[in-house]
């Protein structure tokens, strides 16, 4: 069984990384074409409406995570009727959510001018704001129809299927959007393409789920028993609190910047969030496919065995977080200057706080995986509510009262994260999943986090005198990749966690080698 979990994790992670790498390349090509042909104001509108609708995603309430957790056991036991009952219940919930998002979104149309703030930065040739907003709303609500069947594919450790589907429609969407901009320079058609690809992608993954799990149709009339329903609703109530914090923290930054600074500033900020969220998505793709395997492990193994695996996972989590944070800190401003122009750059003090937020968020991943896999939603239910209140209060206070603008919004996120997620999530895992003191977690955390500052300092010093050119940027990439790897080897090569990570890398390479041998006998 352990071997099966490892193989599933490696396969799913491999496909996820392939899809994410392709998405990264395509999204930056599309962004570059977008900026060159439409400009920062269109970019700001894009970021603002995306954030507004991410707030409406609160309506989902965390049903997706709760349902996936509820499917781990029946999938392991091949309880087809229970799985079908869960999926039937989930389908009804998601239809309701899609309709609710569409209705609630329409109710926000009268307040759009207030959310946009300074309208002087809006390009005169932009169609009426409500038309653009409705297209974003249709894309958001469309994502809830058929999409619910994605959950059974993920829970059954077949994440590679979802990754391939996402890759296909990401490719189609980006290519069509680039053609639309270059040939017609049509922003509205750009958004229509997005809606169509979202809808078609959901339909295809739904069809694939029906083929993989034909018993979903055979048992389509199965109902959830009261015990299962109570358990799901309890987890959903807890996840709703988590969802609230998530949408407030991630979904209001562009809205606040647009209100207090301007729509053009929102466009500049969205460039940084695109880079950091792209790297974070790539980072999460390394771990998300493993969550189902962790859920299987937690169901079968003792708390001590789970803790030992957590320590290994935390090291891999930290190793990649240090590497990514170092690269982002040293490369993000040169990257933006080379690709889009130095006028889009932020001062380093804003970048430093963005990177701190990035690192802390990435380091949460190990704890979040065990919360999801162990079903600890109820134990962290109030954490996200407090996070949302602190984030909103701190961001508004710093941005508006103290006139710190974008820096105030970014610092507000830092404050809310450090006062809640930073300690609360690992506390829940260590107390309820492992039965251990939180100090063991922070001892490991500091052991991995403190060397990062030295790694970043050495890397920045090595790149200090390089000019801002394409060739110099490529040299920066090499330096930013080599120094963290070398220094992390010096610090940790003697540890069992480092040796475990190397063994995983060897396993992946061996399987890739076997795959090529089979294809080319």
Secondary structure as a PSIPRED ss2 file (coil, helix, strand):
# PSIPRED VFORMAT (PSIPRED V4.0)

   1 X C   1.000  0.000  0.000
   2 X H   0.000  1.000  0.000
   3 X H   0.000  1.000  0.000
   4 X H   0.000  1.000  0.000
   5 X H   0.000  1.000  0.000
   6 X H   0.000  1.000  0.000
   7 X H   0.000  1.000  0.000
   8 X H   0.000  1.000  0.000
   9 X H   0.000  1.000  0.000
  10 X H   0.000  1.000  0.000
  11 X H   0.000  1.000  0.000
  12 X H   0.000  1.000  0.000
  13 X H   0.000  1.000  0.000
  14 X H   0.000  1.000  0.000
  15 X H   0.000  1.000  0.000
  16 X H   0.000  1.000  0.000
  17 X H   0.000  1.000  0.000
  18 X H   0.000  1.000  0.000
  19 X H   0.000  1.000  0.000
  20 X H   0.000  1.000  0.000
  21 X H   0.000  1.000  0.000
  22 X H   0.000  1.000  0.000
  23 X H   0.000  1.000  0.000
  24 X H   0.000  1.000  0.000
  25 X H   0.000  1.000  0.000
  26 X H   0.000  1.000  0.000
  27 X H   0.000  1.000  0.000
  28 X H   0.000  1.000  0.000
  29 X H   0.000  1.000  0.000
  30 X H   0.000  1.000  0.000
  31 X H   0.000  1.000  0.000
  32 X H   0.000  1.000  0.000
  33 X H   0.000  1.000  0.000
  34 X H   0.000  1.000  0.000
  35 X H   0.000  1.000  0.000
  36 X H   0.000  1.000  0.000
  37 X H   0.000  1.000  0.000
  38 X C   1.000  0.000  0.000
  39 X C   1.000  0.000  0.000
  40 X H   0.000  1.000  0.000
  41 X H   0.000  1.000  0.000
  42 X H   0.000  1.000  0.000
  43 X H   0.000  1.000  0.000
  44 X H   0.000  1.000  0.000
  45 X H   0.000  1.000  0.000
  46 X H   0.000  1.000  0.000
  47 X H   0.000  1.000  0.000
  48 X H   0.000  1.000  0.000
  49 X H   0.000  1.000  0.000
  50 X H   0.000  1.000  0.000
  51 X H   0.000  1.000  0.000
  52 X H   0.000  1.000  0.000
  53 X H   0.000  1.000  0.000
  54 X H   0.000  1.000  0.000
  55 X H   0.000  1.000  0.000
  56 X H   0.000  1.000  0.000
  57 X H   0.000  1.000  0.000
  58 X H   0.000  1.000  0.000
  59 X H   0.000  1.000  0.000
  60 X H   0.000  1.000  0.000
  61 X C   1.000  0.000  0.000
  62 X C   1.000  0.000  0.000
  63 X H   0.000  1.000  0.000
  64 X H   0.000  1.000  0.000
  65 X H   0.000  1.000  0.000
  66 X H   0.000  1.000  0.000
  67 X H   0.000  1.000  0.000
  68 X H   0.000  1.000  0.000
  69 X H   0.000  1.000  0.000
  70 X H   0.000  1.000  0.000
  71 X H   0.000  1.000  0.000
  72 X H   0.000  1.000  0.000
  73 X H   0.000  1.000  0.000
  74 X H   0.000  1.000  0.000
  75 X H   0.000  1.000  0.000
  76 X H   0.000  1.000  0.000
  77 X H   0.000  1.000  0.000
  78 X C   1.000  0.000  0.000
  79 X C   1.000  0.000  0.000
  80 X H   0.000  1.000  0.000
  81 X H   0.000  1.000  0.000
  82 X H   0.000  1.000  0.000
  83 X H   0.000  1.000  0.000
  84 X H   0.000  1.000  0.000
  85 X H   0.000  1.000  0.000
  86 X H   0.000  1.000  0.000
  87 X H   0.000  1.000  0.000
  88 X H   0.000  1.000  0.000
  89 X H   0.000  1.000  0.000
  90 X H   0.000  1.000  0.000
  91 X H   0.000  1.000  0.000
  92 X H   0.000  1.000  0.000
  93 X H   0.000  1.000  0.000
  94 X H   0.000  1.000  0.000
  95 X H   0.000  1.000  0.000
  96 X H   0.000  1.000  0.000
  97 X H   0.000  1.000  0.000
  98 X H   0.000  1.000  0.000
  99 X H   0.000  1.000  0.000
 100 X H   0.000  1.000  0.000
 101 X H   0.000  1.000  0.000
 102 X H   0.000  1.000  0.000
 103 X H   0.000  1.000  0.000
 104 X H   0.000  1.000  0.000
 105 X H   0.000  1.000  0.000
 106 X H   0.000  1.000  0.000
 107 X H   0.000  1.000  0.000
 108 X C   1.000  0.000  0.000
 109 X H   0.000  1.000  0.000
 110 X H   0.000  1.000  0.000
 111 X H   0.000  1.000  0.000
 112 X H   0.000  1.000  0.000
 113 X H   0.000  1.000  0.000
 114 X H   0.000  1.000  0.000
 115 X H   0.000  1.000  0.000
 116 X H   0.000  1.000  0.000
 117 X C   1.000  0.000  0.000
 118 X C   1.000  0.000  0.000
 119 X H   0.000  1.000  0.000
 120 X H   0.000  1.000  0.000
 121 X H   0.000  1.000  0.000
 122 X C   1.000  0.000  0.000
 123 X C   1.000  0.000  0.000
 124 X C   1.000  0.000  0.000
 125 X C   1.000  0.000  0.000
 126 X C   1.000  0.000  0.000
 127 X C   1.000  0.000  0.000
 128 X C   1.000  0.000  0.000
 129 X H   0.000  1.000  0.000
 130 X H   0.000  1.000  0.000
 131 X H   0.000  1.000  0.000
 132 X H   0.000  1.000  0.000
 133 X H   0.000  1.000  0.000
 134 X H   0.000  1.000  0.000
 135 X H   0.000  1.000  0.000
 136 X H   0.000  1.000  0.000
 137 X H   0.000  1.000  0.000
 138 X H   0.000  1.000  0.000
 139 X H   0.000  1.000  0.000
 140 X H   0.000  1.000  0.000
 141 X H   0.000  1.000  0.000
 142 X H   0.000  1.000  0.000
 143 X C   1.000  0.000  0.000
 144 X C   1.000  0.000  0.000
 145 X C   1.000  0.000  0.000
 146 X C   1.000  0.000  0.000
 147 X H   0.000  1.000  0.000
 148 X H   0.000  1.000  0.000
 149 X H   0.000  1.000  0.000
 150 X H   0.000  1.000  0.000
 151 X H   0.000  1.000  0.000
 152 X H   0.000  1.000  0.000
 153 X H   0.000  1.000  0.000
 154 X H   0.000  1.000  0.000
 155 X H   0.000  1.000  0.000
 156 X C   1.000  0.000  0.000
 157 X C   1.000  0.000  0.000
 158 X C   1.000  0.000  0.000
 159 X H   0.000  1.000  0.000
 160 X H   0.000  1.000  0.000
 161 X H   0.000  1.000  0.000
 162 X H   0.000  1.000  0.000
 163 X H   0.000  1.000  0.000
 164 X H   0.000  1.000  0.000
 165 X H   0.000  1.000  0.000
 166 X H   0.000  1.000  0.000
 167 X H   0.000  1.000  0.000
 168 X H   0.000  1.000  0.000
 169 X H   0.000  1.000  0.000
 170 X H   0.000  1.000  0.000
 171 X H   0.000  1.000  0.000
 172 X H   0.000  1.000  0.000
 173 X H   0.000  1.000  0.000
 174 X H   0.000  1.000  0.000
 175 X H   0.000  1.000  0.000
 176 X H   0.000  1.000  0.000
 177 X H   0.000  1.000  0.000
 178 X H   0.000  1.000  0.000
 179 X H   0.000  1.000  0.000
 180 X H   0.000  1.000  0.000
 181 X H   0.000  1.000  0.000
 182 X H   0.000  1.000  0.000
 183 X H   0.000  1.000  0.000
 184 X H   0.000  1.000  0.000
 185 X C   1.000  0.000  0.000
 186 X C   1.000  0.000  0.000
 187 X H   0.000  1.000  0.000
 188 X H   0.000  1.000  0.000
 189 X H   0.000  1.000  0.000
 190 X H   0.000  1.000  0.000
 191 X H   0.000  1.000  0.000
 192 X H   0.000  1.000  0.000
 193 X H   0.000  1.000  0.000
 194 X H   0.000  1.000  0.000
 195 X H   0.000  1.000  0.000
 196 X H   0.000  1.000  0.000
 197 X H   0.000  1.000  0.000
 198 X H   0.000  1.000  0.000
 199 X H   0.000  1.000  0.000
 200 X H   0.000  1.000  0.000
 201 X H   0.000  1.000  0.000
 202 X H   0.000  1.000  0.000
 203 X H   0.000  1.000  0.000
 204 X H   0.000  1.000  0.000
 205 X H   0.000  1.000  0.000
 206 X H   0.000  1.000  0.000
 207 X H   0.000  1.000  0.000
 208 X H   0.000  1.000  0.000
 209 X H   0.000  1.000  0.000
 210 X H   0.000  1.000  0.000
 211 X H   0.000  1.000  0.000
 212 X H   0.000  1.000  0.000
 213 X C   1.000  0.000  0.000
 214 X C   1.000  0.000  0.000
 215 X H   0.000  1.000  0.000
 216 X H   0.000  1.000  0.000
 217 X H   0.000  1.000  0.000
 218 X H   0.000  1.000  0.000
 219 X C   1.000  0.000  0.000
 220 X C   1.000  0.000  0.000
 221 X C   1.000  0.000  0.000
 222 X C   1.000  0.000  0.000
 223 X C   1.000  0.000  0.000
 224 X C   1.000  0.000  0.000
 225 X C   1.000  0.000  0.000
 226 X H   0.000  1.000  0.000
 227 X H   0.000  1.000  0.000
 228 X H   0.000  1.000  0.000
 229 X H   0.000  1.000  0.000
 230 X H   0.000  1.000  0.000
 231 X H   0.000  1.000  0.000
 232 X H   0.000  1.000  0.000
 233 X H   0.000  1.000  0.000
 234 X H   0.000  1.000  0.000
 235 X H   0.000  1.000  0.000
 236 X H   0.000  1.000  0.000
 237 X H   0.000  1.000  0.000
 238 X H   0.000  1.000  0.000
 239 X H   0.000  1.000  0.000
 240 X H   0.000  1.000  0.000
 241 X H   0.000  1.000  0.000
 242 X H   0.000  1.000  0.000
 243 X H   0.000  1.000  0.000
 244 X H   0.000  1.000  0.000
 245 X H   0.000  1.000  0.000
 246 X H   0.000  1.000  0.000
 247 X H   0.000  1.000  0.000
 248 X H   0.000  1.000  0.000
 249 X H   0.000  1.000  0.000
 250 X H   0.000  1.000  0.000
 251 X H   0.000  1.000  0.000
 252 X C   1.000  0.000  0.000
 253 X H   0.000  1.000  0.000
 254 X H   0.000  1.000  0.000
 255 X H   0.000  1.000  0.000
 256 X H   0.000  1.000  0.000
 257 X H   0.000  1.000  0.000
 258 X H   0.000  1.000  0.000
 259 X H   0.000  1.000  0.000
 260 X H   0.000  1.000  0.000
 261 X C   1.000  0.000  0.000
 262 X C   1.000  0.000  0.000
 263 X H   0.000  1.000  0.000
 264 X H   0.000  1.000  0.000
 265 X H   0.000  1.000  0.000
 266 X H   0.000  1.000  0.000
 267 X H   0.000  1.000  0.000
 268 X H   0.000  1.000  0.000
 269 X H   0.000  1.000  0.000
 270 X H   0.000  1.000  0.000
 271 X H   0.000  1.000  0.000
 272 X H   0.000  1.000  0.000
 273 X H   0.000  1.000  0.000
 274 X H   0.000  1.000  0.000
 275 X H   0.000  1.000  0.000
 276 X H   0.000  1.000  0.000
 277 X H   0.000  1.000  0.000
 278 X H   0.000  1.000  0.000
 279 X H   0.000  1.000  0.000
 280 X H   0.000  1.000  0.000
 281 X H   0.000  1.000  0.000
 282 X H   0.000  1.000  0.000
 283 X H   0.000  1.000  0.000
 284 X H   0.000  1.000  0.000
 285 X H   0.000  1.000  0.000
 286 X H   0.000  1.000  0.000
 287 X H   0.000  1.000  0.000
 288 X H   0.000  1.000  0.000
 289 X C   1.000  0.000  0.000
 290 X C   1.000  0.000  0.000
 291 X H   0.000  1.000  0.000
 292 X H   0.000  1.000  0.000
 293 X H   0.000  1.000  0.000
 294 X H   0.000  1.000  0.000
 295 X H   0.000  1.000  0.000
 296 X H   0.000  1.000  0.000
 297 X H   0.000  1.000  0.000
 298 X H   0.000  1.000  0.000
 299 X H   0.000  1.000  0.000
 300 X H   0.000  1.000  0.000
 301 X C   1.000  0.000  0.000
 302 X C   1.000  0.000  0.000
 303 X H   0.000  1.000  0.000
 304 X H   0.000  1.000  0.000
 305 X H   0.000  1.000  0.000
 306 X H   0.000  1.000  0.000
 307 X H   0.000  1.000  0.000
 308 X H   0.000  1.000  0.000
 309 X H   0.000  1.000  0.000
 310 X H   0.000  1.000  0.000
 311 X H   0.000  1.000  0.000
 312 X H   0.000  1.000  0.000
 313 X H   0.000  1.000  0.000
 314 X H   0.000  1.000  0.000
 315 X H   0.000  1.000  0.000
 316 X H   0.000  1.000  0.000
 317 X H   0.000  1.000  0.000
 318 X H   0.000  1.000  0.000
 319 X H   0.000  1.000  0.000
 320 X H   0.000  1.000  0.000
 321 X H   0.000  1.000  0.000
 322 X H   0.000  1.000  0.000
 323 X H   0.000  1.000  0.000
 324 X H   0.000  1.000  0.000
 325 X H   0.000  1.000  0.000
 326 X H   0.000  1.000  0.000
 327 X H   0.000  1.000  0.000
 328 X H   0.000  1.000  0.000
 329 X H   0.000  1.000  0.000
 330 X H   0.000  1.000  0.000
 331 X H   0.000  1.000  0.000
 332 X H   0.000  1.000  0.000
 333 X H   0.000  1.000  0.000
 334 X H   0.000  1.000  0.000
 335 X H   0.000  1.000  0.000
 336 X H   0.000  1.000  0.000
 337 X H   0.000  1.000  0.000
 338 X H   0.000  1.000  0.000
 339 X H   0.000  1.000  0.000
 340 X C   1.000  0.000  0.000
 341 X C   1.000  0.000  0.000
 342 X H   0.000  1.000  0.000
 343 X H   0.000  1.000  0.000
 344 X H   0.000  1.000  0.000
 345 X C   1.000  0.000  0.000
 346 X C   1.000  0.000  0.000
 347 X C   1.000  0.000  0.000
 348 X H   0.000  1.000  0.000
 349 X H   0.000  1.000  0.000
 350 X H   0.000  1.000  0.000
 351 X H   0.000  1.000  0.000
 352 X H   0.000  1.000  0.000
 353 X H   0.000  1.000  0.000
 354 X H   0.000  1.000  0.000
 355 X H   0.000  1.000  0.000
 356 X H   0.000  1.000  0.000
 357 X H   0.000  1.000  0.000
 358 X H   0.000  1.000  0.000
 359 X H   0.000  1.000  0.000
 360 X H   0.000  1.000  0.000
 361 X H   0.000  1.000  0.000
 362 X H   0.000  1.000  0.000
 363 X H   0.000  1.000  0.000
 364 X C   1.000  0.000  0.000
 365 X H   0.000  1.000  0.000
 366 X H   0.000  1.000  0.000
 367 X H   0.000  1.000  0.000
 368 X H   0.000  1.000  0.000
 369 X H   0.000  1.000  0.000
 370 X H   0.000  1.000  0.000
 371 X H   0.000  1.000  0.000
 372 X H   0.000  1.000  0.000
 373 X H   0.000  1.000  0.000
 374 X H   0.000  1.000  0.000
 375 X C   1.000  0.000  0.000
 376 X C   1.000  0.000  0.000
 377 X C   1.000  0.000  0.000
 378 X H   0.000  1.000  0.000
 379 X H   0.000  1.000  0.000
 380 X H   0.000  1.000  0.000
 381 X H   0.000  1.000  0.000
 382 X H   0.000  1.000  0.000
 383 X H   0.000  1.000  0.000
 384 X H   0.000  1.000  0.000
 385 X H   0.000  1.000  0.000
 386 X H   0.000  1.000  0.000
 387 X H   0.000  1.000  0.000
 388 X H   0.000  1.000  0.000
 389 X H   0.000  1.000  0.000
 390 X H   0.000  1.000  0.000
 391 X H   0.000  1.000  0.000
 392 X H   0.000  1.000  0.000
 393 X H   0.000  1.000  0.000
 394 X H   0.000  1.000  0.000
 395 X H   0.000  1.000  0.000
 396 X H   0.000  1.000  0.000
 397 X H   0.000  1.000  0.000
 398 X H   0.000  1.000  0.000
 399 X H   0.000  1.000  0.000
 400 X H   0.000  1.000  0.000
 401 X H   0.000  1.000  0.000
 402 X C   1.000  0.000  0.000
 403 X C   1.000  0.000  0.000
 404 X C   1.000  0.000  0.000
 405 X H   0.000  1.000  0.000
 406 X H   0.000  1.000  0.000
 407 X H   0.000  1.000  0.000
 408 X H   0.000  1.000  0.000
 409 X H   0.000  1.000  0.000
 410 X H   0.000  1.000  0.000
 411 X H   0.000  1.000  0.000
 412 X H   0.000  1.000  0.000
 413 X H   0.000  1.000  0.000
 414 X H   0.000  1.000  0.000
 415 X H   0.000  1.000  0.000
 416 X H   0.000  1.000  0.000
 417 X H   0.000  1.000  0.000
 418 X H   0.000  1.000  0.000
 419 X H   0.000  1.000  0.000
 420 X C   1.000  0.000  0.000
 421 X H   0.000  1.000  0.000
 422 X H   0.000  1.000  0.000
 423 X H   0.000  1.000  0.000
 424 X H   0.000  1.000  0.000
 425 X H   0.000  1.000  0.000
 426 X H   0.000  1.000  0.000
 427 X H   0.000  1.000  0.000
 428 X H   0.000  1.000  0.000
 429 X H   0.000  1.000  0.000
 430 X H   0.000  1.000  0.000
 431 X H   0.000  1.000  0.000
 432 X H   0.000  1.000  0.000
 433 X H   0.000  1.000  0.000
 434 X H   0.000  1.000  0.000
 435 X C   1.000  0.000  0.000
 436 X C   1.000  0.000  0.000
 437 X C   1.000  0.000  0.000
 438 X C   1.000  0.000  0.000
 439 X H   0.000  1.000  0.000
 440 X H   0.000  1.000  0.000
 441 X H   0.000  1.000  0.000
 442 X H   0.000  1.000  0.000
 443 X H   0.000  1.000  0.000
 444 X H   0.000  1.000  0.000
 445 X H   0.000  1.000  0.000
 446 X H   0.000  1.000  0.000
 447 X H   0.000  1.000  0.000
 448 X H   0.000  1.000  0.000
 449 X H   0.000  1.000  0.000
 450 X H   0.000  1.000  0.000
 451 X H   0.000  1.000  0.000
 452 X H   0.000  1.000  0.000
 453 X H   0.000  1.000  0.000
 454 X H   0.000  1.000  0.000
 455 X H   0.000  1.000  0.000
 456 X H   0.000  1.000  0.000
 457 X H   0.000  1.000  0.000
 458 X H   0.000  1.000  0.000
 459 X H   0.000  1.000  0.000
 460 X H   0.000  1.000  0.000
 461 X H   0.000  1.000  0.000
 462 X H   0.000  1.000  0.000
 463 X H   0.000  1.000  0.000
 464 X C   1.000  0.000  0.000
 465 X C   1.000  0.000  0.000
 466 X C   1.000  0.000  0.000
 467 X C   1.000  0.000  0.000
 468 X C   1.000  0.000  0.000
 469 X C   1.000  0.000  0.000
 470 X H   0.000  1.000  0.000
 471 X H   0.000  1.000  0.000
 472 X H   0.000  1.000  0.000
 473 X H   0.000  1.000  0.000
 474 X H   0.000  1.000  0.000
 475 X H   0.000  1.000  0.000
 476 X H   0.000  1.000  0.000
 477 X H   0.000  1.000  0.000
 478 X H   0.000  1.000  0.000
 479 X H   0.000  1.000  0.000
 480 X H   0.000  1.000  0.000
 481 X H   0.000  1.000  0.000
 482 X H   0.000  1.000  0.000
 483 X H   0.000  1.000  0.000
 484 X H   0.000  1.000  0.000
 485 X H   0.000  1.000  0.000
 486 X H   0.000  1.000  0.000
 487 X H   0.000  1.000  0.000
 488 X H   0.000  1.000  0.000
 489 X H   0.000  1.000  0.000
 490 X H   0.000  1.000  0.000
 491 X H   0.000  1.000  0.000
 492 X H   0.000  1.000  0.000
 493 X C   1.000  0.000  0.000
 494 X C   1.000  0.000  0.000
 495 X C   1.000  0.000  0.000
 496 X H   0.000  1.000  0.000
 497 X H   0.000  1.000  0.000
 498 X H   0.000  1.000  0.000
 499 X H   0.000  1.000  0.000
 500 X H   0.000  1.000  0.000
 501 X H   0.000  1.000  0.000
 502 X H   0.000  1.000  0.000
 503 X H   0.000  1.000  0.000
 504 X H   0.000  1.000  0.000
 505 X H   0.000  1.000  0.000
 506 X H   0.000  1.000  0.000
 507 X H   0.000  1.000  0.000
 508 X H   0.000  1.000  0.000
 509 X H   0.000  1.000  0.000
 510 X H   0.000  1.000  0.000
 511 X H   0.000  1.000  0.000
 512 X H   0.000  1.000  0.000
 513 X H   0.000  1.000  0.000
 514 X H   0.000  1.000  0.000
 515 X H   0.000  1.000  0.000
 516 X H   0.000  1.000  0.000
 517 X H   0.000  1.000  0.000
 518 X H   0.000  1.000  0.000
 519 X H   0.000  1.000  0.000
 520 X C   1.000  0.000  0.000
 521 X C   1.000  0.000  0.000
